[in-house]
Amino acid sequence: MEAILKSKQENTETWDQRSTQSVRTSLSRHERNRILWEEVTVIEEDATKVTALQLRLDESQKTLQKERE
């Protein structure tokens, strides 16, 4: 059973790699750059959100520490 599942997983990964490669080769350079830029933008937005949440967490921890004292 494990061998069958592993074989299916390997076949799926191979199919995913082929379909990803085929999509990449069918896109123009401009389209690939646009998609990459959009991905970078999303990552930067997420990083900004994480930073804001970290600051809020730090402030909350300081407040809790003061209340405990």
Phi, psi and omega per residue, in radians:
M1 nan -0.775 3.139
E2 -1.082 -0.681 3.141
A3 -1.111 -0.684 3.132
I4 -1.140 -0.798 3.135
L5 -1.097 -0.729 3.134
K6 -1.125 -0.719 3.116
S7 -1.100 -0.746 3.122
K8 -1.117 -0.712 -3.141
Q9 -1.109 -0.747 3.120
E10 -1.116 -0.715 3.117
N11 -1.137 -0.695 3.119
T12 -1.121 -0.780 3.133
E13 -1.074 -0.738 3.130
T14 -1.093 -0.775 3.122
W15 -1.080 -0.777 3.126
D16 -1.061 -0.722 3.140
Q17 -1.136 -0.746 3.141
R18 -1.127 -0.771 -3.101
S19 -1.178 -0.637 3.097
T20 -1.143 -0.764 3.124
Q21 -1.118 -0.696 -3.119
S22 -1.172 -0.666 3.103
V23 -1.142 -0.762 -3.121
R24 -1.093 -0.713 -3.101
T25 -1.299 -0.427 -3.125
S26 -1.444 -0.262 -3.140
L27 -1.513 2.532 3.085
S28 -1.305 2.894 3.136
R29 -1.043 -0.714 3.138
H30 -1.083 -0.779 3.137
E31 -1.118 -0.728 3.115
R32 -1.103 -0.728 3.119
N33 -1.125 -0.696 3.125
R34 -1.107 -0.793 -3.136
I35 -1.110 -0.766 3.113
L36 -1.060 -0.768 3.139
W37 -1.074 -0.725 3.106
E38 -1.096 -0.717 3.122
E39 -1.129 -0.723 3.119
V40 -1.108 -0.723 3.131
T41 -1.070 -0.775 3.126
V42 -1.095 -0.743 3.138
I43 -1.104 -0.733 3.123
E44 -1.120 -0.711 3.106
E45 -1.101 -0.748 3.115
D46 -1.104 -0.708 3.130
A47 -1.105 -0.688 3.102
T48 -1.107 -0.748 3.113
K49 -1.098 -0.749 3.131
V50 -1.082 -0.740 3.131
T51 -1.090 -0.778 3.129
A52 -1.086 -0.748 3.110
L53 -1.134 -0.648 3.114
Q54 -1.122 -0.725 3.099
L55 -1.098 -0.748 3.107
R56 -1.102 -0.715 3.115
L57 -1.096 -0.776 3.121
D58 -1.046 -0.778 3.128
E59 -1.113 -0.723 3.119
S60 -1.106 -0.710 3.124
Q61 -1.148 -0.674 3.086
K62 -1.103 -0.760 3.123
T63 -1.081 -0.790 3.125
L64 -1.092 -0.712 3.137
Q65 -1.099 -0.735 3.118
K66 -1.119 -0.714 3.125
E67 -1.135 -0.618 3.123
R68 -1.183 -0.629 -3.113
E69 -1.270 nan nan
